């Protein structure tokens, strides 16, 4: 298992994973998923052997807050711990950069996954790209 980091660009690996998971599986429009934030973010790709299996990104908001997102694992590689490993790598990088608090815009169906990783709900449910979401937060200190 190896992580590859990309700054201010979207790797072809991350694009392919997100197209498969968000656009094809979940029906998210490409212009909603590829929202321009990748030009101002750090993204990570998890390689299992030679295969890119998971991705995620860190975006720093206008108030200086760190938000992780676009976390996706290709269908054939789910339930192998790659999602949690990717989130933990994103959190490690946030901590390394000095962030004390990290947010995630979680799909409702993924809320339990993030709770297991120490995130807590911090908003009401809202719709994003036609999918119910909730904001969650984790303190790193």
C-alpha positions as a printed Julia matrix, in Angstrom:
141×3 Matrix{Float64}:
   0.0    0.0     0.0
   1.42   3.36   -1.06
   0.07   6.91   -1.03
   0.85   9.37   -3.83
   0.21  13.07   -3.19
  -0.66  15.74   -5.74
  -0.74  19.48   -5.07
  -2.98  21.89   -7.02
  -3.77  19.32   -9.67
  -5.99  16.3   -10.17
  -4.11  13.14  -11.01
  -5.44  10.89  -13.77
  -5.83   8.17  -11.11
  -8.03  10.34   -8.9
 -10.08  11.49  -11.9
 -10.72   7.91  -12.99
 -11.75   6.79   -9.49
 -14.07   9.78   -8.98
 -15.64   9.36  -12.44
 -16.35   5.7   -11.66
 -17.68   6.21   -8.12
 -19.38   9.61   -8.15
 -20.41  10.08  -11.78
 -21.17   6.54  -12.98
 -22.31   4.84   -9.75
 -23.99   7.77   -7.99
 -25.12   9.84  -10.96
 -23.29  13.04   -9.96
 -22.77  15.36  -12.91
 -19.08  15.73  -13.81
 -19.28  19.52  -13.52
 -20.53  19.13   -9.94
 -17.79  16.7    -8.92
 -14.98  18.44  -10.79
 -15.83  21.82   -9.28
 -12.52  23.6    -9.75
 -11.38  23.08   -6.15
  -8.77  20.54   -7.22
  -6.66  23.44   -8.51
  -6.43  24.68   -4.9
  -6.17  21.43   -3.0
  -3.94  18.52   -2.13
  -5.18  15.13   -3.24
  -4.0   11.65   -2.44
  -4.28   8.38   -4.32
  -3.91   5.02   -2.6
  -2.12   2.39   -4.66
  -2.51  -1.28   -3.78
   0.33  -2.8    -5.72
   0.13  -1.13   -9.13
  -3.61  -0.46   -8.9
  -5.1    2.92   -7.87
  -7.93   1.97   -5.51
  -8.89   5.07   -3.48
  -8.61   8.83   -3.45
  -9.45  11.9    -1.4
  -8.52  15.56   -1.1
  -7.92  18.41    1.34
  -9.35  21.82    0.57
  -8.55  24.84    2.72
 -11.59  27.14    2.9
 -11.78  30.9     2.85
 -11.73  30.99    6.68
  -8.62  28.79    6.82
 -10.48  25.61    7.74
  -9.41  22.19    6.4
 -12.08  20.06    4.75
 -11.41  16.58    3.47
 -13.6   15.22    0.73
 -14.07  13.43   -2.57
 -13.13  10.26   -0.72
 -13.84   7.33   -2.99
 -12.87   3.67   -3.26
 -13.47   1.7    -6.45
 -16.23  -0.88   -6.05
 -14.05  -3.97   -6.51
 -11.75  -2.83   -3.69
 -14.28  -1.88   -1.02
 -14.39  -3.46    2.44
 -10.61  -3.88    2.5
  -9.85  -0.89    4.73
  -8.76   1.4     1.89
 -11.33   4.07    2.7
 -10.27   4.32    6.34
  -6.6    4.26    5.33
  -7.2    7.13    2.91
  -9.07   9.22    5.48
  -6.37   8.57    8.08
  -3.69   9.66    5.59
  -5.64  12.85    4.88
  -5.94  13.5     8.63
  -2.23  12.83    9.1
  -1.43  15.42    6.41
  -3.84  17.94    7.99
  -2.14  17.48   11.36
   1.28  17.81    9.74
   0.14  21.14    8.26
  -0.94  22.39   11.7
  -4.72  22.03   11.5
  -6.44  21.29   14.8
  -9.87  20.7    13.31
 -10.93  18.92   10.12
 -14.35  18.9     8.46
 -15.97  16.53    6.0
 -19.18  16.89    3.99
 -20.42  13.35    4.43
 -23.07  11.64    2.4
 -25.71  10.4     4.85
 -24.97   6.8     3.84
 -21.31   7.29    4.9
 -22.03   8.97    8.25
 -21.36   5.78   10.26
 -18.03   5.29    8.49
 -16.86   8.75    9.57
 -18.21   8.31   13.11
 -16.0    5.22   13.48
 -13.05   7.44   12.54
 -13.89   9.97   15.26
 -15.98  12.53   13.38
 -19.08  14.11   14.93
 -22.12  15.63   13.23
 -22.12  19.43   13.17
 -24.93  20.45   10.79
 -28.4   19.67    9.64
 -28.92  17.45    6.61
 -28.67  19.26    3.27
 -28.64  18.31   -0.4
 -25.49  18.46   -2.52
 -25.4   17.09   -6.08
 -28.82  15.51   -5.44
 -27.51  13.47   -2.48
 -28.3   14.02    1.22
 -25.22  15.18    3.17
 -24.28  16.25    6.67
 -21.23  18.17    7.84
 -19.02  16.41   10.34
 -15.99  17.55   12.33
 -12.99  15.94   14.03
 -10.65  17.6    16.49
  -7.04  16.5    15.92
  -5.64  17.7    19.24
